[in-house]
Amino acid sequence: MGRIDDLANRYVADWAPLNPAGATYVGIAGHDDRLDDLSPDGYTARAELTRRTLADLDVTEPDSEAERAAKEAMQERLGLELARYETGETTSEVSVITSGLHEIRMVFDLMPTGSAEAVANIAARLNRFAATMDDYKTTLREAAAQGHVSARAQLVEVAKQCDVWVDPEGDNFFHGLVERLDADGVLEAELRRGAAAATAATAEFGQFLRTELAPQGREKQAAGRERYELASQYFLGAKVDLDETYAWGFAELARLEADMRTVSAQIAAPGASIDEAVAALDADPARTIQGKEAFRDWMQALADQAVNDLHGTHFDIPEQVRRLECMLAPTSDGSIYYTGPSEDFTRPGQMWWAVPQGITAFSTWREVTTVYHEGVPGHHLQVGQTAVRAEVLNRWQRLLCWVSGHGEGWALYAERLMEELGYLDDPGDRLGMLDGQAFRAARVIVDIGMHLELEIPKDNPFGFHPGERWTPELGWEFMRAHCRVPDENLRFELNRYLGWPGQAPSYKVGERIWLQAREDAKARKGADFDLREFHRQALDLGSLGLDPLRRALGRL
């Protein structure tokens, strides 16, 4: 092990005590009874660790090509994390999908429950939740006093989420968590006391957002070019020309919708519209599953089949990664997400679905591609293989490095790869994939357009409000016109884009860069190019920014 790896491993050892919830997320044992310090001092301590590590990296030379890639990856990630802290983004960010509250609430989803010690850890965290939220309020107050505060609309929406999480007729999250645990006596009393306290603290935090922070919130949700450029670079790990990417989004969406019309004619009848094909698929009982538990079981079977089919043919899937659990989330916001395995693989990789309340029927044609995206060859293969590869990746690379453009871009690339391999030959399943791709392309247009308040091209291929400037209202109209997503889910999506600038485009732009990287490798290697070997070499680099990825691949 070289000096860069030593430095990276030391960073992880110092990072975990400062990020107990983060340690649970990545499966580092020994911190499950504590929560992160969300006070200003806690954020400062984490930033100081980042600053010290960057200084050490600057004067440490890599011992190998693998270490060179690791050093570049760490400098890129930690440098942007520090930039976000120093510009006030880290301490002020509150949106419908990310905040200190979300990080702490969601960690309970991943905590072990199978022993008295594990349940005691949950009780300890529940009873520390209120103090943690009080510290977080102090941080948000100080950030606001320095001029850093999220948009008012986002703060109000998060307050509404708090209402749902604590509502006995809604998610009733903390009390529901305790009811699922096996405990009695003193431990049961501690759990119930903690659940009551965490429920009250969440309700109080919602009131704080509504009555104290929201009045100070920004009127406009648009980030503006300077903030957006930093956000885009952070989520992609690459600098892109935002105006060129915005124009490409229109062309890509038009291309995908043309493909969708071709497939729709195969599904319904010659000349059939996309909506007519969707209606035909939704009316097909063979493509509908009743009940969320039955739908989870369908996803599990498809995920298992993909692992069995792809292992030994297109990928060498490590034994620890051949297990993926499909899970129903204890919340109901409609999100679908993946969580990686613990460091020792006692907790496997998991695909989560937060089913909206009242939804009982599920269309399989929409979600075949989702299983490939979240499972294999998407996130589960990528994240799980990285976690396994201790012989080529240091602990920071295996556990802590995540770049949205790299990860989400790979997952979209994986969907397209499954089409290339013949797994989406069924016209309905292919339409589902194209619909998901079009959804992500529309997000490129809307996210960049709304946050930069760009002019809608006068010659845009959809004739959509030519020459006007983007607003959230126009973003809603455009997404409704180009996406087949229920209004409730789509409203959450739009709120997510407005509160998390630069993240939504990272899927499609990340896929674009992955495809370019593959074409570059083909050009370099000519007749010697082998797709399976390209995938192995690329995944063996672990997660890293897309600019460092291209440099590392170019040296192989």
C-alpha positions as CSV (number, residue, x, y, z in Angstrom):
1,M,0.0,0.0,0.0
2,G,1.4,3.4,-1.0
3,R,1.4,6.8,0.6
4,I,-1.8,8.0,-1.1
5,D,-3.6,4.9,0.1
6,D,-2.3,5.4,3.6
7,L,-3.5,9.0,3.6
8,A,-6.9,8.0,2.2
9,N,-7.4,5.3,4.8
10,R,-6.4,7.7,7.6
11,Y,-9.0,10.2,6.3
12,V,-11.7,7.5,6.6
13,A,-10.6,6.7,10.2
14,D,-10.8,10.4,11.1
15,W,-14.0,11.0,9.1
16,A,-16.2,8.2,10.7
17,P,-16.3,9.7,14.3
18,L,-17.2,13.1,12.8
19,N,-20.0,11.5,10.7
20,P,-21.6,8.7,12.8
21,A,-24.7,8.6,10.5
22,G,-22.5,8.6,7.5
23,A,-20.6,5.7,9.0
24,T,-23.9,3.8,9.3
25,Y,-24.7,4.5,5.7
26,V,-21.4,3.1,4.4
27,G,-21.4,0.3,7.0
28,I,-18.5,1.3,9.2
29,A,-19.1,-0.4,12.6
30,G,-18.8,1.2,16.0
31,H,-20.7,4.5,15.6
32,D,-24.4,3.4,15.5
33,D,-25.3,4.9,18.9
34,R,-24.4,8.5,18.0
35,L,-25.6,11.1,15.5
36,D,-23.7,13.7,13.6
37,D,-22.9,17.0,15.3
38,L,-25.0,19.4,13.2
39,S,-23.9,22.5,15.2
40,P,-21.6,25.1,13.5
41,D,-18.7,23.6,15.3
42,G,-19.5,20.2,13.9
43,Y,-19.5,21.5,10.3
44,T,-16.3,23.4,11.0
45,A,-14.6,20.2,12.3
46,R,-15.5,18.3,9.2
47,A,-14.3,21.1,7.0
48,E,-11.0,21.2,8.8
49,L,-10.4,17.5,8.2
50,T,-11.1,18.1,4.5
51,R,-8.7,21.1,4.5
52,R,-5.9,19.1,6.2
53,T,-6.3,16.2,3.9
54,L,-6.1,18.3,0.8
55,A,-2.9,19.9,2.1
56,D,-1.4,16.5,2.7
57,L,-2.4,15.3,-0.8
58,D,-0.7,18.3,-2.4
59,V,2.7,17.2,-1.0
60,T,2.3,13.4,-1.4
61,E,3.4,11.7,-4.6
62,P,1.6,8.6,-5.9
63,D,3.5,5.3,-6.0
64,S,1.6,3.9,-8.9
65,E,-0.9,4.6,-11.7
66,A,-3.7,3.4,-9.4
67,E,-2.6,5.8,-6.7
68,R,-2.4,8.6,-9.3
69,A,-6.1,8.0,-10.1
70,A,-6.9,7.9,-6.4
71,K,-5.1,11.2,-5.7
72,E,-6.9,12.9,-8.5
73,A,-10.2,11.6,-7.4
74,M,-9.6,12.8,-3.8
75,Q,-8.4,16.2,-4.8
76,E,-11.4,16.7,-7.1
77,R,-14.0,15.5,-4.5
78,L,-12.6,17.0,-1.4
79,G,-11.8,20.3,-3.2
80,L,-15.4,20.7,-4.3
81,E,-16.7,19.7,-0.8
82,L,-14.6,22.4,0.7
83,A,-15.7,25.0,-1.9
84,R,-19.3,24.2,-1.1
85,Y,-18.7,24.7,2.6
86,E,-16.8,27.9,2.1
87,T,-19.5,29.4,-0.1
88,G,-22.2,28.6,2.6
89,E,-23.9,25.9,0.6
90,T,-23.2,23.0,3.0
91,T,-24.5,24.7,6.1
92,S,-27.6,26.3,4.5
93,E,-28.9,23.6,2.1
94,V,-32.5,22.6,2.9
95,S,-34.5,21.0,0.1
96,V,-37.2,18.4,-0.3
97,I,-34.5,15.7,-0.8
98,T,-31.5,16.8,1.1
99,S,-30.7,18.5,4.5
100,G,-29.3,17.6,7.8
101,L,-32.8,16.5,8.8
102,H,-33.1,14.1,5.9
103,E,-29.7,12.6,6.5
104,I,-30.5,11.9,10.2
105,R,-34.1,10.7,9.5
106,M,-33.0,8.3,6.8
107,V,-30.2,6.7,8.7
108,F,-32.8,4.8,10.8
109,D,-33.8,2.9,7.6
110,L,-30.4,1.2,7.5
111,M,-29.7,0.4,11.1
112,P,-29.4,-3.2,12.2
113,T,-32.3,-4.5,14.3
114,G,-31.4,-8.2,15.0
115,S,-29.9,-7.9,18.4
116,A,-30.5,-6.2,21.8
117,E,-27.4,-4.1,21.2
118,A,-28.7,-3.0,17.8
119,V,-32.0,-2.0,19.2
120,A,-30.3,-0.2,22.0
121,N,-28.4,1.8,19.4
122,I,-31.7,2.9,17.8
123,A,-33.0,3.9,21.2
124,A,-29.9,6.0,21.8
125,R,-30.2,7.8,18.5
126,L,-33.9,8.4,19.0
127,N,-33.2,10.0,22.3
128,R,-30.4,12.2,20.8
129,F,-32.5,13.3,17.8
130,A,-34.0,16.4,19.5
131,A,-30.7,17.8,20.6
132,T,-29.3,17.2,17.2
133,M,-32.1,19.2,15.6
134,D,-31.6,22.0,18.0
135,D,-27.9,22.2,17.0
136,Y,-29.0,22.1,13.3
137,K,-31.4,25.1,13.9
138,T,-28.4,27.0,15.3
139,T,-26.4,26.3,12.2
140,L,-29.2,27.3,9.9
141,R,-29.7,30.5,11.9
142,E,-26.0,31.4,11.6
143,A,-25.9,30.7,7.9
144,A,-29.0,32.8,7.3
145,A,-27.4,35.7,9.3
146,Q,-24.5,35.5,6.9
147,G,-26.8,35.7,3.9
148,H,-26.9,31.9,3.1
149,V,-30.5,30.5,3.2
150,S,-32.5,28.2,1.0
151,A,-35.5,29.4,-1.1
152,R,-38.6,30.1,0.9
153,A,-40.7,27.6,-1.2
154,Q,-38.2,24.8,-0.4
155,L,-38.4,25.5,3.3
156,V,-42.2,25.4,3.3
157,E,-42.2,22.1,1.4
158,V,-39.8,20.5,3.9
159,A,-42.1,21.7,6.7
160,K,-44.9,19.8,4.9
161,Q,-42.7,16.7,4.8
162,C,-42.2,17.0,8.6
163,D,-46.0,17.0,9.0
164,V,-46.4,13.8,7.0
165,W,-43.5,12.0,8.8
166,V,-45.1,12.6,12.2
167,D,-48.8,12.3,11.3
168,P,-50.4,9.2,12.9
169,E,-52.5,9.0,9.7
170,G,-49.4,9.6,7.5
171,D,-46.0,7.9,7.8
172,N,-45.9,8.1,11.6
173,F,-42.3,7.3,11.1
174,F,-40.7,7.2,14.5
175,H,-43.5,5.4,16.3
176,G,-43.9,3.0,13.4
177,L,-40.2,2.2,13.7
178,V,-40.5,1.3,17.3
179,E,-43.5,-0.8,16.8
180,R,-41.5,-3.0,14.4
181,L,-38.7,-3.7,16.9
182,D,-38.5,-6.5,19.4
183,A,-37.9,-5.1,22.9
184,D,-39.4,-5.1,26.3
185,G,-38.8,-3.7,29.8
186,V,-36.4,-0.7,30.1
187,L,-35.3,-0.9,26.5
188,E,-38.9,-0.7,25.3
189,A,-39.5,2.3,27.5
190,E,-36.4,4.0,26.1
191,L,-37.5,3.3,22.6
192,R,-41.0,4.8,23.2
193,R,-39.6,7.8,25.0
194,G,-37.1,8.4,22.1
195,A,-39.8,8.0,19.5
196,A,-42.1,10.5,21.2
197,A,-39.2,13.0,21.6
198,A,-38.0,12.5,17.9
199,T,-41.6,13.0,16.7
200,A,-42.0,16.2,18.7
201,A,-38.6,17.4,17.5
202,T,-39.5,16.8,13.9
203,A,-42.8,18.7,14.3
204,E,-41.0,21.5,16.0
205,F,-38.4,21.6,13.2
206,G,-41.2,22.0,10.7
207,Q,-42.6,24.9,12.7
208,F,-39.1,26.5,12.8
209,L,-38.9,26.2,9.0
210,R,-42.3,27.8,8.5
211,T,-42.2,30.6,11.1
212,E,-38.6,31.5,11.5
213,L,-36.5,30.5,8.5
214,A,-39.0,30.7,5.6
215,P,-39.6,34.4,6.1
216,Q,-35.8,34.9,5.5
217,G,-35.8,32.5,2.5
218,R,-34.9,33.6,-1.0
219,E,-37.9,34.6,-3.0
220,K,-36.5,33.2,-6.2
221,Q,-35.7,29.5,-6.5
222,A,-33.3,30.0,-9.4
223,A,-29.7,29.5,-8.3
224,G,-28.1,31.9,-10.8
225,R,-25.1,31.0,-13.0
226,E,-22.4,31.3,-10.4
227,R,-24.0,29.0,-7.9
228,Y,-25.2,26.7,-10.6
229,E,-21.7,26.3,-12.1
230,L,-20.3,25.1,-8.8
231,A,-23.3,22.8,-8.2
232,S,-23.0,21.3,-11.7
233,Q,-19.3,20.6,-11.3
234,Y,-19.9,19.1,-7.9
235,F,-22.6,16.6,-9.2
236,L,-20.8,15.7,-12.4
237,G,-17.2,15.8,-11.3
238,A,-16.6,17.6,-14.6
239,K,-16.9,21.1,-16.0
240,V,-19.3,21.3,-19.0
241,D,-20.5,24.1,-21.2
242,L,-23.9,24.7,-19.7
243,D,-25.3,26.5,-22.7
244,E,-24.2,23.8,-25.1
245,T,-25.6,21.1,-22.7
246,Y,-28.9,23.0,-22.6
247,A,-29.1,23.0,-26.4
248,W,-28.1,19.3,-26.5
249,G,-31.0,18.5,-24.1
250,F,-33.6,19.7,-26.6
251,A,-32.0,17.7,-29.4
252,E,-31.7,14.6,-27.2
253,L,-35.3,14.8,-26.1
254,A,-36.5,15.2,-29.7
255,R,-34.5,12.1,-30.7
256,L,-35.9,10.0,-27.9
257,E,-39.5,11.0,-28.5
258,A,-39.1,10.1,-32.2
259,D,-37.9,6.6,-31.1
260,M,-40.9,6.5,-28.7
261,R,-43.3,7.2,-31.5
262,T,-41.8,4.4,-33.6
263,V,-42.1,1.9,-30.7
264,S,-45.7,3.1,-30.0
265,A,-46.7,2.1,-33.5
266,Q,-45.5,-1.4,-32.8
267,I,-47.5,-1.5,-29.5
268,A,-50.8,0.0,-30.5
269,A,-51.2,0.5,-34.3
270,P,-49.5,2.3,-37.1
271,G,-49.7,6.0,-36.4
272,A,-50.6,5.5,-32.8
273,S,-49.4,8.3,-30.4
274,I,-47.2,7.7,-27.4
275,D,-50.1,8.2,-25.0
276,E,-52.2,5.7,-26.9
277,A,-49.4,3.1,-26.6
278,V,-49.1,3.9,-22.9
279,A,-52.9,3.4,-22.4
280,A,-52.7,0.1,-24.2
281,L,-49.9,-1.1,-21.9
282,D,-51.6,0.1,-18.8
283,A,-54.7,-1.7,-19.8
284,D,-52.9,-5.0,-20.2
285,P,-53.5,-7.2,-17.1
286,A,-50.3,-9.2,-17.9
287,R,-48.3,-6.0,-17.3
288,T,-50.0,-5.0,-14.0
289,I,-49.3,-6.2,-10.5
290,Q,-51.7,-5.5,-7.6
291,G,-50.2,-4.8,-4.2
292,K,-46.9,-3.3,-3.2
293,E,-45.6,-6.5,-1.6
294,A,-46.3,-8.5,-4.8
295,F,-44.6,-5.7,-6.8
296,R,-41.5,-5.9,-4.6
297,D,-41.4,-9.6,-5.2
298,W,-41.6,-9.1,-8.9
299,M,-38.6,-6.6,-8.7
300,Q,-36.7,-9.1,-6.7
301,A,-37.2,-11.9,-9.2
302,L,-36.1,-9.7,-12.1
303,A,-33.1,-8.4,-10.2
304,D,-32.0,-12.0,-9.4
305,Q,-32.4,-13.0,-13.0
306,A,-30.2,-10.1,-14.2
307,V,-27.5,-11.1,-11.8
308,N,-27.6,-14.8,-12.9
309,D,-27.7,-13.9,-16.6
310,L,-24.9,-11.3,-16.6
311,H,-22.4,-13.0,-14.3
312,G,-19.7,-14.8,-16.3
313,T,-21.0,-13.5,-19.6
314,H,-20.7,-9.7,-19.7
315,F,-19.4,-9.1,-16.2
316,D,-17.5,-11.0,-13.5
317,I,-19.8,-10.2,-10.6
318,P,-18.1,-10.9,-7.2
319,E,-19.9,-13.4,-5.0
320,Q,-20.7,-10.7,-2.3
321,V,-22.6,-8.7,-4.9
322,R,-24.8,-11.4,-6.2
323,R,-27.3,-10.7,-3.4
324,L,-29.5,-7.6,-3.8
325,E,-32.6,-7.0,-1.6
326,C,-35.6,-5.1,-2.9
327,M,-37.2,-3.2,-0.1
328,L,-40.3,-1.1,0.6
329,A,-39.3,2.1,2.2
330,P,-41.1,3.3,5.4
331,T,-41.9,6.6,3.8
332,S,-44.2,7.6,1.0
333,D,-42.7,10.3,-1.2
334,G,-42.5,8.2,-4.3
335,S,-38.7,8.1,-4.5
336,I,-36.7,5.0,-5.7
337,Y,-33.1,4.7,-4.6
338,Y,-30.3,2.4,-3.9
339,T,-28.2,2.0,-0.7
340,G,-24.9,0.1,-0.8
341,P,-23.8,-2.8,1.3
342,S,-22.0,-2.5,4.6
343,E,-18.3,-2.7,4.6
344,D,-18.4,-6.4,5.8
345,F,-21.4,-7.2,3.5
346,T,-23.6,-8.4,6.4
347,R,-26.0,-5.8,5.1
348,P,-26.4,-6.3,1.4
349,G,-27.0,-3.7,-1.3
350,Q,-30.7,-2.7,-1.2
351,M,-33.1,-1.2,-3.7
352,W,-35.8,1.0,-2.0
353,W,-39.2,2.1,-3.2
354,A,-41.1,4.7,-1.2
355,V,-44.6,3.9,-2.5
356,P,-47.0,6.9,-2.4
357,Q,-50.0,6.5,-0.1
358,G,-53.0,5.1,-2.0
359,I,-51.0,3.5,-4.8
360,T,-51.9,-0.2,-5.1
361,A,-51.4,-1.1,-8.8
362,F,-48.1,-1.1,-10.5
363,S,-47.2,-1.3,-14.2
364,T,-44.3,-3.6,-14.9
365,W,-43.5,-2.2,-18.3
366,R,-42.4,1.1,-16.8
367,E,-40.1,-0.5,-14.2
368,V,-38.1,-3.2,-16.0
369,T,-35.5,-0.6,-16.8
370,T,-35.6,0.8,-13.2
371,V,-34.6,-2.6,-11.9
372,Y,-31.6,-2.6,-14.2
373,H,-30.8,1.0,-13.2
374,E,-30.9,0.3,-9.5
375,G,-29.7,-3.3,-9.6
376,V,-27.4,-5.0,-12.1
377,P,-25.7,-3.8,-14.2
378,G,-26.5,-0.4,-12.6
379,H,-25.9,0.9,-9.1
380,H,-25.7,-2.5,-7.4
381,L,-23.0,-3.8,-9.6
382,Q,-21.1,-0.5,-9.7
383,V,-21.3,0.2,-5.9
384,G,-21.0,-3.4,-4.8
385,Q,-18.0,-4.2,-7.0
386,T,-16.2,-1.1,-5.7
387,A,-16.9,-2.2,-2.1
388,V,-15.3,-5.6,-2.8
389,R,-12.1,-4.4,-4.6
390,A,-9.9,-3.9,-1.5
391,E,-6.9,-5.1,-3.5
392,V,-7.1,-2.2,-6.0
393,L,-9.0,0.5,-4.2
394,N,-8.3,2.2,-0.9
395,R,-10.9,2.6,1.8
396,W,-11.9,6.1,0.9
397,Q,-12.5,5.0,-2.7
398,R,-14.5,2.0,-1.6
399,L,-16.7,3.6,1.1
400,L,-16.8,7.4,0.8
401,C,-16.4,8.5,-2.8
402,W,-19.7,9.0,-4.6
403,V,-20.1,11.3,-7.7
404,S,-23.7,11.6,-9.0
405,G,-22.7,12.0,-12.6
406,H,-20.5,9.0,-12.5
407,G,-23.0,6.8,-10.6
408,E,-26.2,8.0,-12.1
409,G,-24.6,8.3,-15.5
410,W,-23.4,4.7,-15.2
411,A,-26.9,3.5,-14.2
412,L,-28.4,5.2,-17.3
413,Y,-25.6,3.8,-19.4
414,A,-26.5,0.4,-17.9
415,E,-30.1,0.7,-19.0
416,R,-28.9,1.4,-22.6
417,L,-26.5,-1.5,-22.3
418,M,-29.3,-3.8,-21.4
419,E,-31.1,-2.7,-24.6
420,E,-28.0,-3.4,-26.6
421,L,-27.8,-6.9,-25.0
422,G,-31.4,-7.7,-26.0
423,Y,-33.0,-7.5,-22.6
424,L,-35.5,-4.8,-23.7
425,D,-36.6,-6.3,-27.0
426,D,-40.2,-6.4,-25.7
427,P,-41.7,-3.2,-27.2
428,G,-43.4,-2.3,-23.9
429,D,-40.2,-2.7,-21.9
430,R,-38.3,-0.7,-24.5
431,L,-40.9,2.1,-24.3
432,G,-40.5,2.1,-20.6
433,M,-36.7,2.6,-21.0
434,L,-37.2,5.3,-23.6
435,D,-39.7,7.1,-21.5
436,G,-37.3,7.1,-18.5
437,Q,-34.5,8.4,-20.8
438,A,-36.8,11.1,-22.1
439,F,-37.7,12.1,-18.6
440,R,-34.1,12.6,-17.8
441,A,-33.5,14.5,-21.0
442,A,-36.4,16.9,-20.2
443,R,-34.8,17.4,-16.8
444,V,-31.6,18.7,-18.4
445,I,-33.6,21.4,-20.2
446,V,-35.7,22.4,-17.3
447,D,-33.1,22.3,-14.6
448,I,-30.5,24.4,-16.5
449,G,-33.2,26.6,-18.0
450,M,-35.0,27.4,-14.7
451,H,-31.8,28.0,-12.6
452,L,-30.1,30.1,-15.2
453,E,-33.4,31.7,-16.3
454,L,-32.5,31.1,-19.9
455,E,-34.5,32.0,-23.0
456,I,-36.4,29.2,-24.5
457,P,-35.0,28.8,-28.0
458,K,-37.3,30.4,-30.6
459,D,-36.7,27.4,-32.9
460,N,-37.1,24.7,-30.2
461,P,-38.4,21.4,-31.7
462,F,-41.5,21.4,-29.6
463,G,-42.8,24.9,-30.3
464,F,-42.8,25.5,-26.5
465,H,-43.2,29.1,-25.5
466,P,-40.5,30.3,-28.0
467,G,-38.5,33.3,-26.8
468,E,-39.8,33.3,-23.2
469,R,-37.6,32.9,-20.2
470,W,-37.9,29.9,-17.9
471,T,-39.9,30.0,-14.7
472,P,-41.0,27.2,-12.3
473,E,-44.4,27.5,-13.8
474,L,-43.1,26.9,-17.3
475,G,-40.9,24.1,-16.0
476,W,-44.1,22.4,-14.6
477,E,-45.9,22.9,-18.0
478,F,-43.0,21.4,-19.9
479,M,-42.5,18.4,-17.7
480,R,-46.2,17.6,-17.7
481,A,-46.2,17.8,-21.6
482,H,-43.2,15.4,-21.9
483,C,-43.4,13.0,-19.0
484,R,-45.9,10.3,-18.1
485,V,-45.6,10.7,-14.4
486,P,-48.5,11.2,-12.0
487,D,-48.9,14.8,-10.9
488,E,-48.1,14.1,-7.3
489,N,-44.8,12.5,-8.2
490,L,-44.0,15.1,-10.8
491,R,-44.6,17.9,-8.3
492,F,-42.1,16.3,-6.0
493,E,-39.7,16.0,-8.9
494,L,-39.9,19.7,-9.9
495,N,-39.5,20.7,-6.3
496,R,-36.4,18.5,-6.1
497,Y,-34.9,20.2,-9.2
498,L,-35.6,23.7,-7.8
499,G,-34.0,22.8,-4.4
500,W,-31.1,20.7,-5.6
501,P,-29.6,22.6,-8.6
502,G,-27.4,20.7,-11.0
503,Q,-28.3,17.2,-9.6
504,A,-31.1,16.2,-12.0
505,P,-29.1,16.7,-15.2
506,S,-26.2,14.6,-13.8
507,Y,-28.0,11.4,-14.9
508,K,-28.3,12.2,-18.6
509,V,-25.1,14.3,-18.9
510,G,-23.3,11.6,-16.9
511,E,-24.5,9.0,-19.4
512,R,-23.4,11.2,-22.3
513,I,-19.8,11.4,-20.8
514,W,-19.8,7.6,-20.2
515,L,-20.7,7.0,-23.8
516,Q,-18.0,9.5,-25.0
517,A,-15.5,7.7,-22.8
518,R,-16.4,4.4,-24.4
519,E,-16.0,5.9,-27.9
520,D,-12.7,7.4,-26.9
521,A,-11.5,3.9,-25.7
522,K,-12.6,2.4,-29.0
523,A,-10.7,5.0,-30.9
524,R,-7.5,4.5,-28.8
525,K,-7.6,0.7,-29.0
526,G,-9.0,0.1,-32.4
527,A,-9.4,-3.6,-33.1
528,D,-8.1,-4.4,-29.6
529,F,-11.1,-2.8,-28.0
530,D,-13.1,-5.3,-25.8
531,L,-16.3,-4.1,-24.2
532,R,-16.1,-6.4,-21.2
533,E,-12.6,-5.3,-20.6
534,F,-13.6,-1.6,-20.9
535,H,-16.3,-2.1,-18.2
536,R,-13.9,-4.0,-15.9
537,Q,-11.2,-1.3,-16.2
538,A,-13.6,1.5,-15.7
539,L,-15.4,0.0,-12.7
540,D,-12.0,-0.9,-11.1
541,L,-11.3,2.8,-10.8
542,G,-14.2,3.1,-8.3
543,S,-16.5,6.1,-8.2
544,L,-14.7,9.4,-9.2
545,G,-15.4,12.6,-11.0
546,L,-16.0,12.3,-14.7
547,D,-13.1,14.5,-15.6
548,P,-10.7,12.3,-13.5
549,L,-12.4,9.3,-15.0
550,R,-11.6,10.3,-18.5
551,R,-8.0,11.1,-17.6
552,A,-7.5,7.8,-15.9
553,L,-9.0,5.8,-18.7
554,G,-6.8,7.7,-21.2
555,R,-3.7,6.4,-19.4
556,L,-4.8,2.7,-19.4
